[in-house]
Amino acid sequence: MASRNEGRLGATAQPDDTPSHAELQAPQTLNFITPTEFVELPSGGEYYPPNHPLHNQGVIEIKHMTTKEEDILTSQALLKKGLALDRMLESIIVDKRIRVDDLLLGDKNALIISARAHGYGTLYETAVACPACGEQQQYDFDLSTLNAHVVTEELLEERGIKLTDNNTFLIPLPKTDFVIETRLLTGHDEKKINQTIEHKRKRNFPESPVTDFLRSLIISVNGITEANSLNGFINSLPAMHARYIRKTYDKLVPSLDLNHDFKCAYCAHVDMLEVPLTADFFWSN
């Protein structure tokens, strides 16, 4: 019966190895293979706890940015919440055990810079204002020239600083009997500080950026960790000592040196400018 019907319809049996109509119509795959890159961590993985995926790991693997990450960086909802950069990093980090909030800030910045360099090139063109005359002008940051700042034994010895087994630093305050214990801040700490600032702004509370920063940084004084005692110490801290702690901490953070030499095209003022790492960093044009 089948053979008669095939004859009437003008059809003949196909050999088993002849492609079917559906196979002939199957679309070709047009997906790009997203390359990955290994980014050197300024910390070298030295300051992460033993149970962290980056403990003693000198590099981290990230994917190159795609249109998916561009969508993240241009999402108005994420930009409004200040989450665009974090979500972009979450998307490109290959090892999903690594949480962006747990990254040391210096390592996080290194990932942002690497993502931008591989996505749009190492030249960052943007408008800046001269610190002296205030004139706006175009300035080119060459991201390929950024060098890593690492903590050296010489620095620790020079200031009498000790690194503890918990990866915290004991910093003696000059001309006092106080020893401050500080820790390296993470993405979570950065987010918490920004939330505190925003909370005070919305409620018209007095701003206290220096105090808020020191509260995040200092975990003990002379071994005392009780919160009220630390708050009282920070609130009564002389400005010169607060400045010493902040400047010393900056030297202890393993990070890329984001400062660039700057000379004003209008008043010839010479200064150092820091590369701004905002969402606009990816959309300078």
Secondary structure, DSSP 8 states (H G I E B T S, - for coil): -HHHHHHHTT-----TTS--HHHHT----------EEEEE-TTTTTTS-TTSTTTT--EEEEE---HHHHHHHT-HHHHHHT-HHHHHHHHHBS-TT--GGGSBHHHHHHHHHHHHHHHH-SEEEEEEE-TTT--EEEEEEEGGG--EE---HHHHHHHT-EE-TTS-EEEE-TTSS-EEEE---BHHHHHHHHHHHHHHHHTT----HHHHHHHHHEEEETTB--HHHHHHHHHT--HHHHHHHHHHHHHHS-EE--EEEEE-TTT--EEEEE---SGGGG---
